[in-house]
Amino acid sequence: MRHKNAFNKLGRKTAHRAAMLSNMACSLIMHKRINTTLQKAKALRGFVEPVITLSKDDTMNNRRLAFKYLQDKEAVKELFREISNKVADRPGGYTRILKTAPRLGDNADMCMMELVDYNDNLLSSNANAKKITGRTRRSRVKGTAEDAAPVAKTKEVVAPVVDEAPIVEETLEVQVEDATATEVEEAPQEPAADEDSTKGEEEK
C-alpha cells in the first residue's frame, strides 16, 4: 500500500513533470537564480539538491547520473567545474527560496529560488553580523557584561583629572600658609603699640 506517499504532481503527467523539473534544474545551475511559483520551487528543491550532492565526488559514474537527470552537457560541466567547489564544505541545503509578490494574472504565490553560495550580499551581511552565543537570557547578560568591562577599563585609564586634584589642594595649603604667615607678622605690631602707650603713661 502507498499510504502517505503523496506528493505534488503540479497538474502534470509523469513525463511532463520530469522534463519540467529537469529544465528548471538546468536553468538554476546555469543562471544561479530563477523566478518561479512557490510549489514548483519546493518540488525543484527535492529534485536538484541530490544532483548537486553528486558533484562533490567528481567521478565518471556521478557525471553520468547527473546527466541522466539534467539531460544537458553544459549544465553538467558547470555543475562539476564551478558549483562543486562552492558547495564542497556545505552538508546539504544548497538552495534558498525567497518569496516575492503574487502573480498578477492568477494571484499565484511567486518566489525566487537561488543557490545559497552565490548570493554575495547575504554572505557579506552574515559575515559582518554580530554572533550571539547561547540561547538563554543569562548567556546574553554575561555577554553584555563582558562588553561593558572594557569601557570601565577605559574610564580608569583616564587620569589627568585625578592628577589635578592634589595640585589644587597644594595651592590651597600654600594660600593657607601665606595667610597664617601674614597673621604672625601682624601679631607683634600690637604689643609695640601697647609699649608706646605705656611709655607715654610713665612720662606723664
HELIX and SHEET records of a PDB file:
HELIX    1   1 THR A   14  HIS A   31  1                                  18    
HELIX    2   2 LEU A   38  LEU A   54  1                                  17    
HELIX    3   3 MET A   60  LEU A   70  1                                  11    
HELIX    4   4 LYS A   73  GLU A   78  1                                   6    
HELIX    5   5 LEU A   79  ILE A   83  3                                   5    
HELIX    6   6 SER A   84  LYS A   86  1                                   3    
HELIX    7   7 VAL A  116  TYR A  118  5                                   3    
HELIX    8   8 ASP A  120  ASN A  128  1                                   9    
HELIX    9   9 ARG A  137  VAL A  157  1                                  21    
HELIX   10  10 PRO A  160  GLU A  186  1                                  27    
HELIX   11  11 GLN A  189  GLU A  203  1                                  15    
SHEET    1   A 3 ARG A  33  THR A  37  0                                        
SHEET    2   A 3 MET A 110  LEU A 115 -1                                        
SHEET    3   A 3 THR A  95  LYS A  99 -1                                        
END                                                                             
